[in-house]
Amino acid sequence: MSKRLSAIATVLVDDDKVCVTRFDFEPGAETGWHIHGHDYVVTPITHCDFLLEEPGGETRKVSMAPGEAYRRAVGVEHNVINGGDKPMSFVEVELK
């Protein structure tokens, strides 16, 4: 069981086409392990220092500036952690 704080997920739009969620993390906070059920796009609102825990015990760090974006396909499994020392926020758009 993790002792990390949980990221705060705020659903902004959820209809038959998309689900748009804002995620806010304190330093060290996490989403918890999850598998994406849809293709999705992530766009940081703040600078984001992601620490990604992946299946098999692997981890990797990714830093992104506000306004950058990336897309991933359905089926991604991971735990997203704020690996930085400042709060971070991003918006995730799931394509239904």
C-alpha positions, 0 to 999 in steps of 0.5 A: 500500500502506498503512503503517497498523497493522492493526486486530485482529479477534477472531471471538466467534461464527460460526454459521449466523445471525450472525458477531460480531467484536470490532475493536480499533484502536490510534490510526491503525490500519485494517481495510483496504478491504472490502465487507460481504457481510451486513447488520450492526450496530456497537456501540462498546465504547469511544469511537470516532472513526471516519475512514471512507475511502469509494469515490471518494476521499471520507472522513468522520468519525463519533464514537460513544459506548460503547453506541450502535449503528448498522446498515448494509446489505449492500454497504457498501464502506469502510476504517475507521480509528481517527481518534482519539488513543486506542485504540478497540474495537467489536463488529460483528454480521453478520446472515447 
